[in-house]
Amino acid sequence: MSPDATGNPSFGQRVLALRRAKRWSQGELVKALAGRKVKIDVTYLSKIENNRLDSPPAADTIRALAAALEADPEELLDLAGRYDQQALQQVARDIPEAAALLRRLGQRQISAKQIRTFLKATDQETGDDADPE
């Protein structure tokens, strides 16, 4: 269970670590999810934890995992590579620069290093200077 090139755990590794921190078995987590109206089985959870899925779980499942494991849902969604498409479409309609950014991302015209630099810079901004206009 080693982190990726950026030092972050994979989505599955993080879910596993969170479950182990609660000292839950896979079956206990599956039951906790069922209580949140999310039905998965132990085999599927095992595939999640061992990074053996072809695609990550649905966003609702990830949010339920976060709630059951008392974790930040945004962290798990980020690690899984999931995002809210409708929210992105609205942002693109409202902010033309965001639409251009999303197109460039889709065309792989922006590197991972550039994205990390941007995220680091925006994380350091305060609410007062976040929008200079």
Phi and psi in degrees as a GROMACS rama.xvg file:
@    title "Ramachandran Plot"
@    xaxis  label "Phi"
@    yaxis  label "Psi"
@TYPE xy
-102.333  151.659  SER-2
-67.5366  166.031  PRO-3
-77.3217  -173.017  ASP-4
-62.2358  -25.0266  ALA-5
-86.9487  -2.82043  THR-6
91.0532  -0.785864  GLY-7
-88.6959  146.084  ASN-8
-70.7845  159.707  PRO-9
-73.761  168.011  SER-10
-55.7119  -49.0835  PHE-11
-62.4221  -41.1722  GLY-12
-62.5388  -39.0398  GLN-13
-68.228  -43.0283  ARG-14
-60.1423  -45.7427  VAL-15
-59.4047  -46.0887  LEU-16
-63.1633  -41.3641  ALA-17
-64.7186  -42.8049  LEU-18
-63.3771  -44.2038  ARG-19
-65.4389  -34.8612  ARG-20
-63.1294  -30.8809  ALA-21
-84.8511  -5.81002  LYS-22
60.2861  39.0489  ARG-23
-99.5831  146.69  TRP-24
-78.9249  168.166  SER-25
-60.6989  -39.8068  GLN-26
-61.532  -37.328  GLY-27
-66.8144  -38.5208  GLU-28
-67.4355  -41.4624  LEU-29
-58.4197  -42.2473  VAL-30
-65.1083  -40.7179  LYS-31
-62.8922  -37.551  ALA-32
-68.318  -39.4039  LEU-33
-59.8476  -36.1099  ALA-34
-65.9191  -17.1349  GLY-35
-104.121  16.7711  ARG-36
66.2471  27.7889  LYS-37
-115.453  120.274  VAL-38
-107.13  109.926  LYS-39
-133.136  161.738  ILE-40
-109.39  171.816  ASP-41
-61.5087  -35.948  VAL-42
-61.7257  -44.6083  THR-43
-64.7874  -43.5885  TYR-44
-60.446  -40.842  LEU-45
-60.9966  -40.7671  SER-46
-63.7401  -39.2794  LYS-47
-60.4214  -52.8314  ILE-48
-65.2841  -25.9301  GLU-49
-102.301  13.0546  ASN-50
54.2311  45.6197  ASN-51
-114.161  22.7658  ARG-52
-97.1913  145.959  LEU-53
-71.0494  -31.9894  ASP-54
-143.211  152.766  SER-55
-67.2986  161.778  PRO-56
-61.1976  164.437  PRO-57
-62.0107  154.909  ALA-58
-57.6505  -38.7153  ALA-59
-62.9574  -38.4349  ASP-60
-65.9031  -41.1558  THR-61
-64.8191  -42.0184  ILE-62
-62.9953  -39.1736  ARG-63
-66.2721  -40.0617  ALA-64
-59.0012  -46.3546  LEU-65
-60.1398  -44.6997  ALA-66
-63.6904  -46.2018  ALA-67
-63.8499  -36.4423  ALA-68
-92.609  2.95451  LEU-69
55.5915  49.5246  GLU-70
-119.819  167.242  ALA-71
-75.0801  117.014  ASP-72
-62.3297  -33.6877  PRO-73
-64.8815  -37.8327  GLU-74
-61.372  -48.0307  GLU-75
-66.9008  -39.7026  LEU-76
-61.6972  -42.848  LEU-77
-61.2176  -47.74  ASP-78
-62.3983  -32.8024  LEU-79
-82.3993  -11.541  ALA-80
77.2436  24.5186  GLY-81
-100.735  147.167  ARG-82
-151.167  164.972  TYR-83
-89.1507  103.697  ASP-84
-63.4064  -39.217  GLN-85
-64.1356  -40.6958  GLN-86
-63.7962  -40.9288  ALA-87
-64.3242  -40.3434  LEU-88
-62.5677  -40.0598  GLN-89
-65.7716  -43.2109  GLN-90
-61.7269  -42.3474  VAL-91
-62.9854  -35.5526  ALA-92
-69.3655  -38.2662  ARG-93
-80.2  -31.8649  ASP-94
-128.048  101.567  ILE-95
-55.0834  -34.488  PRO-96
-64.3023  -33.6284  GLU-97
-66.3867  -38.7787  ALA-98
-61.8842  -43.3715  ALA-99
-62.4036  -42.0681  ALA-100
-61.5851  -45.6665  LEU-101
-62.5223  -40.3424  LEU-102
-61.7727  -45.1207  ARG-103
-63.5532  -38.7686  ARG-104
-61.9258  -44.7705  LEU-105
-62.8908  -30.3338  GLY-106
-92.4085  6.92818  GLN-107
58.05  38.0095  ARG-108
-91.9562  -1.31028  GLN-109
-123.339  129.091  ILE-110
-81.2027  162.048  SER-111
-60.7202  -36.5041  ALA-112
-63.9805  -42.4617  LYS-113
-63.3477  -39.4171  GLN-114
-65.3354  -45.4106  ILE-115
-60.8339  -41.4027  ARG-116
-61.8614  -44.8921  THR-117
-61.9315  -47.0468  PHE-118
-62.8301  -40.692  LEU-119
-63.3486  -43.7635  LYS-120
-64.7577  -42.8305  ALA-121
-72.9016  -29.4087  THR-122
-67.0361  -26.0382  ASP-123
-86.6488  -13.9849  GLN-124
-71.3147  152.908  GLU-125
-97.6932  167.723  THR-126
-61.5037  -28.0749  GLY-127
-70.797  -34.1871  ASP-128
-111.815  15.7737  ASP-129
-68.3674  -32.9811  ALA-130
-127.774  97.311  ASP-131
-69.956  -11.196  PRO-132
